[in-house]
Amino acid sequence: MLAELRPETPGSYLDRLAEETTVNGRGMTDYGLPAAPHERMPLLVRRCLAYACACLREAREEFGDGQVKAYVSLSFADTEEGLLTSNVTFCTPLPDVRPYIADLERVTDAAVVEVSVEDCIPGAGRWFGCSSAGCAGGEAAGV
């Protein structure tokens, strides 16, 4: 799915998860979004969820991989402006590799959500649903 982002010469990684998250973890484009957190957050979160859902659906449709997970994080940048920023990372849980985030509920320095392709199906009874038009249902997530 993100093969074009792989470095030409692979680096030395501790395991497959380290390689996978190093290669594909990306900051979400936020150019043109307002700076005020209450205006910025819903737009940034919707953008991330739409991107994550599109990639998860593509992974299932093109590669038959319904196990891949997206991790969407939202936090304040460690810059002078301190803007809200967001990242999306994809990985597949593997039995012989430690989880990307071992205990999601214990993360305190960012808001993080794990998204599966099932979360992206409209009307599936999940906390949000995405379609080709984007994501909806963010009210439950405070968006």
C-alpha positions as CSV (number, residue, x, y, z in Angstrom):
1,M,0.0,0.0,0.0
2,L,2.7,2.4,0.9
3,A,5.5,0.6,-0.9
4,E,6.7,3.7,-2.7
5,L,7.7,5.2,0.6
6,R,10.2,2.5,1.4
7,P,13.8,3.6,1.5
8,E,16.0,2.3,-1.3
9,T,18.3,0.6,1.2
10,P,16.5,-0.8,4.2
11,G,17.9,0.3,7.6
12,S,18.6,-1.9,10.6
13,Y,15.4,-2.5,12.5
14,L,14.7,-4.4,15.7
15,D,11.8,-6.2,14.2
16,R,9.1,-6.1,11.5
17,L,6.9,-3.7,13.5
18,A,9.8,-1.2,13.9
19,E,10.4,-1.3,10.1
20,E,6.7,-1.1,9.2
21,T,6.1,2.0,11.5
22,T,9.3,3.7,10.5
23,V,8.5,3.4,6.8
24,N,4.8,4.4,6.9
25,G,4.2,6.6,9.9
26,R,3.2,10.0,8.5
27,G,2.1,13.4,9.8
28,M,-1.2,14.5,8.4
29,T,-1.1,17.5,6.1
30,D,-2.5,20.4,8.0
31,Y,-1.7,23.4,5.7
32,G,-4.5,25.9,5.5
33,L,-6.2,24.7,8.7
34,P,-7.0,27.3,11.4
35,A,-4.6,27.6,14.3
36,A,-7.2,27.7,17.1
37,P,-7.5,24.2,18.6
38,H,-11.3,24.2,18.8
39,E,-11.5,25.0,15.0
40,R,-8.5,22.9,14.0
41,M,-9.2,19.7,15.8
42,P,-12.4,18.5,14.1
43,L,-11.0,19.3,10.6
44,L,-7.7,17.5,11.3
45,V,-9.4,14.5,12.9
46,R,-11.9,14.1,10.0
47,R,-9.0,14.3,7.5
48,C,-7.0,11.6,9.4
49,L,-10.0,9.3,9.7
50,A,-10.9,9.7,6.0
51,Y,-7.3,8.9,5.0
52,A,-7.0,6.0,7.4
53,C,-10.3,4.5,6.2
54,A,-9.4,4.9,2.6
55,C,-6.1,3.1,3.1
56,L,-7.7,0.3,5.2
57,R,-10.4,-0.3,2.6
58,E,-7.7,-0.4,-0.1
59,A,-5.6,-2.8,1.9
60,R,-8.6,-5.2,2.2
61,E,-9.7,-4.8,-1.5
62,E,-6.3,-4.8,-3.2
63,F,-4.3,-7.1,-0.9
64,G,-7.0,-9.1,1.0
65,D,-5.5,-7.8,4.3
66,G,-8.4,-7.1,6.7
67,Q,-6.1,-7.3,9.8
68,V,-4.1,-4.1,9.2
69,K,-4.8,-1.4,11.8
70,A,-4.4,2.4,11.6
71,Y,-3.3,4.4,14.6
72,V,-4.4,8.0,14.5
73,S,-2.8,10.3,17.0
74,L,-3.5,13.9,17.9
75,S,-1.2,16.0,20.1
76,F,0.3,19.5,20.4
77,A,3.5,20.0,18.4
78,D,6.7,20.7,20.4
79,T,7.2,23.9,18.6
80,E,6.9,27.6,19.4
81,E,3.4,27.7,17.9
82,G,2.3,24.5,19.7
83,L,-0.3,23.7,17.0
84,L,-2.4,20.5,17.2
85,T,-0.8,18.0,14.9
86,S,-1.8,14.5,13.8
87,N,-0.1,11.3,12.6
88,V,-1.4,8.1,11.0
89,T,0.6,4.9,11.2
90,F,-0.5,1.5,9.8
91,C,0.6,-1.9,11.0
92,T,-0.6,-5.5,11.0
93,P,-0.7,-7.2,14.4
94,L,1.6,-10.2,14.2
95,P,1.8,-13.0,16.8
96,D,5.6,-12.9,17.0
97,V,5.9,-9.0,17.3
98,R,5.1,-6.7,20.1
99,P,2.0,-4.5,19.6
100,Y,2.5,-1.0,18.1
101,I,1.0,0.5,21.2
102,A,0.8,-2.1,24.0
103,D,-1.8,-0.4,26.2
104,L,-3.7,2.3,24.3
105,E,-5.7,3.4,27.3
106,R,-2.5,4.3,29.2
107,V,-1.3,6.8,26.6
108,T,-1.3,10.3,28.2
109,D,0.7,12.6,25.9
110,A,-1.6,12.3,22.9
111,A,-5.1,11.2,21.9
112,V,-4.8,7.9,20.0
113,V,-7.3,5.7,18.3
114,E,-6.8,2.3,16.7
115,V,-9.0,1.9,13.6
116,S,-9.8,-1.3,11.8
117,V,-11.5,-1.6,8.4
118,E,-14.7,-2.7,10.2
119,D,-14.7,0.7,11.9
120,C,-14.9,2.3,8.5
121,I,-18.1,0.6,7.2
122,P,-21.1,3.0,7.3
123,G,-23.9,1.7,9.5
124,A,-21.8,-0.9,11.1
125,G,-22.7,0.4,14.6
126,R,-19.2,1.6,15.3
127,W,-18.3,5.0,16.8
128,F,-17.7,6.4,13.3
129,G,-18.2,5.5,9.7
130,C,-16.3,6.5,6.6
131,S,-17.4,6.4,3.0
132,S,-15.8,7.7,-0.2
133,A,-17.2,11.1,0.7
134,G,-15.4,11.1,4.1
135,C,-16.1,10.3,7.7
136,A,-19.2,10.9,9.8
137,G,-20.2,10.3,13.4
138,G,-17.3,12.2,14.9
139,E,-19.7,13.7,17.5
140,A,-19.1,10.6,19.7
141,A,-15.4,11.3,19.6
142,G,-15.9,14.9,20.5
143,V,-15.3,16.1,17.0
